[in-house]
Amino acid sequence: MSGELYVYGIVDSRCGLAIAGRGMAGGSLQLLAWHEIGAVVSSGGSFPLRYETEHVLHHERVLERLMKGHSVLPCRFDLRLRDEEEVAALLQGKYAAFRANLRRVADTQEWCVRALWDPEELAAWEELSPHGSSERINVDVSDSPDGGAAYLLRKCQAWRREALLHDFAETLIEAVHEPLQRHAQESLTRKCLSERLILAAAYLVPRCRAAEFVACFRRQRLAFAHLQFLLSGPWPPSSFIDEELRGPLMVT
């Protein structure tokens, strides 16, 4: 194999390469191994790539095919190395980290869940929240709408709204996230990313439990019909790769 190499992901080399076909620029897919790990690459000399839909989707399709027969650490789009020696140097230099991360994500898939709601529903939640009606602030600022009292009132109202949103997010996480988490090996959650996006979560799900996870998601979607849910996956488990491998090498 000569010329520049395009790198798709890191796998357990003991399984061999379970897929065939072509990679970027028509190069054949090959596995370059170092002890228990290997890099899946394709050759084709120097091939300029741009962040266009066709190229990004081709990269993703290779990863999806890899996932069917391997646990895979996905590399970022357009990761290219000079030759086999540089690939070998990468595998040797990061060997312990690659092997530890492959063990962590072995036989798993990543599923992502987003939950959105209508901010107008804050009015309904206000009556149930400890920051709600019992703490209403009634101040007449009609004579000085731009004065200090009006400013402080707006700040207090903004604080109450943020506190209410936080209460709702905590309630949602307990009610929606916890059942999903029971089907996952690990999970990562972020909440209140905006007024609409109340929950963003990634789940590391064993392959053997993927159907159970999806069924649980569907039950949660029916139970919380007033929310909008988005489910995507299965993906290579990029959210569960150690920070040491993030950035220039792996998908972030």
C-alpha positions in Angstrom: 0.0 0.0 0.0 1.6 3.3 -1.1 0.6 6.9 -0.8 -1.6 8.8 1.6 -3.9 6.8 3.8 -7.4 7.8 4.9 -8.3 6.6 8.4 -11.9 5.6 9.3 -11.6 4.1 12.8 -9.8 2.0 15.3 -11.0 -1.6 15.9 -10.0 -4.8 17.7 -7.6 -6.4 15.1 -8.1 -9.9 16.5 -11.5 -10.0 14.7 -10.0 -9.3 11.3 -11.7 -7.0 8.9 -15.4 -8.0 8.5 -16.2 -5.7 5.6 -15.1 -5.3 2.1 -15.8 -2.6 -0.5 -14.3 0.8 -1.4 -13.4 3.8 0.7 -12.7 7.4 -0.2 -11.5 8.0 -3.8 -12.2 4.3 -4.6 -9.4 2.9 -2.5 -9.9 -0.6 -1.0 -10.5 -0.9 2.7 -7.8 -2.5 4.7 -6.8 -3.2 8.3 -3.4 -2.2 9.5 -2.8 -4.0 12.8 -0.6 -3.4 15.8 -1.0 -6.2 18.4 -4.7 -6.2 19.5 -5.8 -3.1 17.7 -5.9 -1.9 14.1 -6.7 1.1 12.0 -9.2 0.7 9.1 -7.9 2.7 6.2 -8.1 3.1 2.5 -5.5 4.2 0.0 -5.7 6.2 -3.2 -2.8 8.5 -3.2 -3.4 12.2 -2.5 -7.2 12.9 -2.8 -8.5 16.3 -2.0 -11.7 16.2 0.1 -14.2 18.9 1.0 -16.9 19.0 3.7 -19.6 18.1 1.2 -22.5 15.9 1.8 -21.3 13.2 -0.6 -17.9 12.8 1.2 -19.3 13.0 4.7 -21.9 10.4 4.0 -19.4 8.1 2.4 -17.3 8.3 5.6 -20.3 7.6 7.8 -21.4 4.7 5.6 -18.1 3.0 6.1 -18.4 3.5 9.9 -21.9 2.1 9.9 -20.7 -1.0 8.0 -17.8 -1.4 10.4 -20.2 -1.2 13.4 -22.1 -4.4 12.2 -19.0 -6.6 12.8 -16.8 -4.6 15.1 -16.6 -2.4 18.2 -15.2 0.8 16.6 -13.6 4.1 17.8 -14.7 6.5 15.0 -12.1 8.8 13.6 -13.0 12.3 12.5 -13.8 13.0 8.9 -10.8 13.6 6.6 -8.1 12.1 9.0 -5.2 11.3 6.7 -1.8 10.0 7.4 1.3 9.9 5.2 1.9 6.2 5.0 1.8 2.8 6.9 4.7 3.9 9.1 2.7 6.9 10.4 -0.3 4.7 11.0 1.9 2.3 13.0 3.3 5.2 15.0 -0.2 6.3 15.9 -1.3 2.8 17.0 1.9 2.4 19.0 1.8 5.8 20.6 -1.8 5.6 21.7 -2.0 1.8 22.1 -3.0 1.7 25.8 -5.7 4.4 25.3 -7.1 2.8 22.2 -7.3 -0.6 23.8 -8.9 0.7 27.0 -11.5 2.6 25.1 -12.3 -0.4 22.8 -12.9 -2.4 25.9 -15.1 0.3 27.3 -17.4 0.4 24.3 -17.1 -3.3 23.3 -20.4 -4.6 21.8 -22.2 -1.3 22.3 -23.9 1.3 20.3 -24.6 5.0 21.0 -28.2 6.3 20.9 -29.0 9.9 21.3 -32.3 11.4 22.7 -33.4 15.0 22.6 -36.5 16.2 24.4 -38.1 19.6 23.6 -41.1 21.4 25.0 -43.1 24.5 24.4 -41.9 27.4 26.7 -45.5 28.6 26.9 -46.2 25.6 29.2 -44.3 27.5 31.9 -47.5 29.0 32.9 -49.0 25.6 33.7 -45.9 24.5 35.6 -45.8 27.7 37.6 -48.7 26.6 39.8 -46.9 23.4 40.7 -43.4 24.8 41.2 -42.0 25.9 44.6 -40.9 29.0 42.8 -44.5 29.6 41.5 -47.6 31.4 42.8 -46.6 31.5 46.4 -43.7 33.7 45.5 -45.4 36.0 43.0 -43.9 39.5 43.0 -46.6 42.3 42.8 -45.0 45.7 42.3 -46.6 48.6 40.6 -43.9 50.1 38.3 -46.3 51.8 35.8 -45.1 55.2 36.9 -41.5 54.4 36.1 -41.2 51.6 33.6 -37.5 52.3 33.0 -36.6 52.9 36.6 -34.6 50.8 39.1 -37.7 49.1 40.5 -38.8 48.0 37.1 -35.3 46.7 36.3 -35.2 44.7 39.5 -38.7 43.3 38.8 -37.6 42.1 35.4 -34.5 40.5 36.9 -36.7 38.7 39.5 -39.1 37.5 36.9 -36.2 36.2 34.8 -34.8 34.4 37.9 -38.2 32.8 38.6 -38.4 31.6 35.0 -35.0 30.1 35.1 -35.8 28.4 38.4 -39.0 27.1 36.9 -37.2 25.7 33.9 -34.7 24.0 36.1 -37.5 22.4 38.2 -39.1 21.1 35.0 -35.8 19.8 33.7 -35.1 17.9 36.9 -38.6 16.4 36.8 -38.2 15.4 33.2 -34.8 13.8 33.8 -36.2 11.7 36.6 -39.3 10.7 34.7 -37.9 10.2 31.2 -34.2 9.6 31.5 -34.1 7.1 34.3 -36.1 4.3 32.6 -33.9 4.7 29.5 -30.7 4.6 31.5 -31.7 1.2 32.9 -31.1 -0.2 29.4 -27.7 1.5 29.0 -24.2 0.7 30.1 -23.4 4.4 30.5 -25.1 7.7 29.8 -24.3 11.4 29.5 -26.9 14.1 29.9 -27.2 17.8 29.4 -30.2 19.9 30.4 -31.7 23.3 29.7 -29.5 24.0 26.7 -32.2 26.5 25.6 -35.8 27.3 26.4 -36.9 24.6 24.1 -34.2 21.9 24.4 -34.8 20.6 27.9 -32.8 17.4 27.7 -30.0 16.1 25.4 -28.7 12.7 26.3 -26.4 10.0 24.9 -26.7 6.4 25.9 -24.1 3.6 25.5 -26.3 0.7 24.9 -25.2 -3.0 24.6 -26.1 -4.4 21.2 -28.2 -7.1 22.8 -30.4 -4.5 24.5 -30.8 -2.0 21.6 -34.4 -3.3 20.8 -35.3 -2.9 24.5 -33.9 0.6 24.6 -35.9 1.7 21.5 -39.1 0.1 22.9 -38.6 2.0 26.1 -38.1 5.2 24.2 -41.4 4.7 22.4 -43.2 4.2 25.7 -41.7 7.4 27.1 -42.7 9.3 24.0 -46.3 8.1 24.4 -46.3 8.8 28.1 -45.1 12.4 27.6 -47.1 13.3 24.5 -46.9 17.0 25.3 -43.1 16.9 24.6 -41.3 16.5 21.3 -38.7 13.7 21.2 -36.0 13.0 18.8 -34.2 9.6 18.8 -31.1 9.0 16.6 -28.8 6.0 16.3 -27.3 3.6 16.4 -24.0 5.6 16.1 -20.4 4.7 16.8 -19.9 5.5 20.5 -18.0 8.8 20.0 -19.5 10.5 23.1 -17.9 7.8 25.3 -14.3 8.1 24.1 -11.8 9.5 26.6 -10.8 13.1 26.3 -7.2 12.0 25.6 -8.3 10.7 22.1 -10.7 13.6 21.3 -9.9 16.5 19.0 -7.5 15.9 16.1 -8.0 12.2 16.0 -11.5 11.1 17.0 -15.1 12.3 16.4 -16.1 14.8 19.1 
